[in-house]
């Protein structure tokens, strides 16, 4: 599956998703600013049942996009998720709330779980790290510098057509004669 990671950006945190809330009797207090966050635990994934439904950010959930649900990370924000079992890493956009099981720290999209290698198991040991603005800038700078088109078109500037004038002053022929054009329609050298 060749789905690229989410392209991180520094975005304004949605006020509506930054208020404390309660699920199954547990109170969650979302982060209201981007600050260091790094935690290891169990990651799970969600798929077809939620595909197309509205996320906490208001976007429809796309199980084939590189997104995630987290109970307290800012929405929207971006996180690097590393499988502690395979060493594989992905960057996802956090755009939803969840999971709400006490032993899980993040729910990834179907595609993100596939790329980390735990799709068939349903869950796996992961490390979640929130990307801060300076790292987002470094990631995007590296991505932009790494972009080198294979078939980059070569642009050749055409030289302007130089026109030669014949000036006759006092019936004296100029020292420079006009350049004659050579036709390419017939034989010639």
URTA-V999619 format. One record per backbone hydrogen bond with DSSP energy under -0.5 kcal/mol. CO is the residue of the C=O (numbers start at 1). NH is the residue of the N-H. E is the energy in kcal/mol with one decimal. If there is no record, write none. Layout:
CO,NH,E ; CO,NH,E
This chain:
1,3,-0.7 ; 2,4,-0.6 ; 6,8,-0.8 ; 9,11,-0.8 ; 14,17,-1.1 ; 15,18,-1.5 ; 21,28,-3.3 ; 23,26,-2.2 ; 26,23,-2.4 ; 28,21,-2.3 ; 28,30,-0.6 ; 33,35,-0.6 ; 37,130,-2.0 ; 39,128,-3.2 ; 41,126,-3.3 ; 42,105,-3.0 ; 42,106,-1.0 ; 43,124,-2.1 ; 44,108,-3.3 ; 46,110,-0.6 ; 47,50,-1.6 ; 47,51,-1.0 ; 48,51,-0.5 ; 50,53,-2.4 ; 53,61,-3.5 ; 55,58,-1.4 ; 59,55,-3.1 ; 61,52,-3.4 ; 61,63,-0.6 ; 62,65,-1.9 ; 63,111,-2.0 ; 65,67,-1.3 ; 66,93,-2.3 ; 67,109,-2.1 ; 68,95,-2.0 ; 68,96,-1.1 ; 69,107,-2.4 ; 72,31,-3.4 ; 75,14,-2.8 ; 77,94,-3.2 ; 78,131,-3.0 ; 79,81,-0.6 ; 79,92,-2.5 ; 80,82,-0.5 ; 80,129,-2.2 ; 81,90,-2.1 ; 82,84,-0.5 ; 82,127,-2.1 ; 83,87,-2.1 ; 88,83,-2.9 ; 90,81,-2.8 ; 91,6,-2.4 ; 92,79,-2.3 ; 92,94,-0.6 ; 93,68,-1.9 ; 93,95,-0.8 ; 94,76,-0.6 ; 94,77,-1.1 ; 95,57,-1.9 ; 96,70,-2.3 ; 101,104,-2.0 ; 103,42,-0.6 ; 106,44,-2.7 ; 106,108,-0.5 ; 107,69,-3.0 ; 108,46,-2.1 ; 109,113,-2.4 ; 110,114,-2.1 ; 111,115,-2.5 ; 112,116,-1.6 ; 113,117,-1.1 ; 113,118,-1.9 ; 113,119,-0.6 ; 114,117,-0.7 ; 118,122,-1.7 ; 122,45,-0.8 ; 124,43,-3.3 ; 125,84,-2.7 ; 125,85,-0.7 ; 126,41,-2.6 ; 127,82,-2.4 ; 128,39,-2.3 ; 129,80,-2.9 ; 132,135,-0.7 ; 132,136,-2.4 ; 133,137,-2.3 ; 134,138,-1.8 ; 135,139,-2.8 ; 136,140,-2.4 ; 137,141,-2.3 ; 138,142,-2.5 ; 139,143,-2.4 ; 140,144,-2.5 ; 141,145,-2.5 ; 142,146,-1.9 ; 143,147,-0.8 ; 146,148,-0.7 ; 149,152,-0.8 ; 153,155,-0.6 ; 154,156,-0.6 ; 155,157,-0.6 ; 161,163,-0.6 ; 165,167,-0.6 ; 166,168,-0.5 ; 167,169,-0.6 ; 169,172,-1.4 ; 171,173,-0.5 ; 172,169,-1.0 ; 175,177,-0.5 ; 181,183,-0.5
